[in-house]
Amino acid sequence: MAGLTPTPHHRPEGKAGKTMACNCGGTAAQWPPQPVVVYELTLPDGTVRRYVTHQEADAANKRAGSTGVITAVTQ
């Protein structure tokens, strides 16, 4: 690769001129991404509501007369 000059990685200098590892951006992203589970409450009239926890979906179902169906859905 003629004519190209490689650029050094950014490494801030610490005490006594020693280089420190760069922590730019925090933690590394997990791959593959973790699936997200939500709980869908389907009521008899066809209304579908989503909740983060099963406990929330269950409480909403009880408020609606305990006639709905709760399903775990992976997004």
N, C-alpha and C positions, 0 to 999 in steps of 0.2 A: 504494500500500500504506500506507494511513493507520494511524498508531499504532505502526508497527514501526520500530525503530531498528537500522540495520545495525551489525553488530559488525565491528571491524577484524580483519584476519588477524594471527596471532601472529608478530611480527617482533622478536626480541630486539635490544636496543640495544647498539651497539658503542662504540668510542671516540668521544668528542666528541658523543654523542647521535645519531650516524648509525645508521640501521637496517641490519641485516644480513639476508641471505636466510635463511630457515628451512630447515634440513636435517632435518626431523622424519621419522624412519622410514627413513633411508638411501636406497638406490637405488630408482628406480621399477620397478614390476613390468613385465615384458615382456608384450606382448599381441600376438598370441595366445600362449598358453603354448607353450613348446617341447616337442615330443614326446619321450618317454623311450623309448629302445630297450633291451630286455632280450633275453637269449639263452636260449631254452628248449631243454633237452636232453630228448628223448623216448627212453626206453629201450624195448627190445622187449617188456618185461612191462607196458607202459602207464604206467610212472612218468614224471612230467614234473617237471623241476627247472628253476628259473630262476636265471640268473647275470647279473651286471652287465656282464662283458666276455666276448668270444668266447674269449679265452685261458682263462678259468676254465671255461667250458663244455667246451672242447676237452680240458683236463686231466682234468675229471671223466669225460668220455667215455672217455678212454684208461684211466683207473682201472677203468672198468666193462667193459673189453674191447673198446673201439672199435666197439661194435655199435649205438650210439644215433644219433639224427639231431638236428642243431643247427639251430634256426630263429630268425631275428631277428624279434622281435615289437615293434611300436610300441604304447605305452600312451597 
